Amino acid sequence: MDKIIKVGVYQEKFNTLLQISLPVSDICIYPGVEKHISKRHSDYLQYIDKISDIISNPDYIGKHPSIENSVELIKVFDENILVSVNLDEKNGYLYVSSLYDVKQGKIERRLNSGRLIKFE
C-alpha cells in the first residue's frame, strides 16, 4: 500500500445513533496505517482487505471516550475486529487510524457501559 485509498463512506446513521456530528464523507486509508498495524497489531494484517466491509456493515459502533471526533466500528469474523476512524480536524477528512482485535468480554463491558451499541 503506497497511496491513499478510499475504503468506505461514513454513514449519517452513525452520527444519529452515537449523537455526534462527523462529516458524511469518504473514509480513506493512508500508507502509514499499514506500517502502524504491522508494528503494533501484526496478527491482524489479514483483515486489512476487510476494512470496507467493516465500515459498511459493522456489528457494533461506538465512540472512544477520550478521543474526540472518532468512531469505533467492530465486525465479528473469527475474531472481533475493530476499525478506528478519526477526523483530521485541520483538513476535515476522515481516515482509518488503526485496526485490531477486541475480545468478546471487552465488547460486553462496552455494551453495558454504553460505549458501544449493536448496529442493525
ABEGO torsion letter per residue (X at the ends): XABBBBAEBBBAAAAAAAGBBBBBBBBBBBAAAAAAAAAAAAAAAAAAAAAAAAAABBABBBBBAABBGBBBBBBBBABBBBBBBBBBAAAGBBBBABBBBBBAAAAAAAAAAGABBBBX
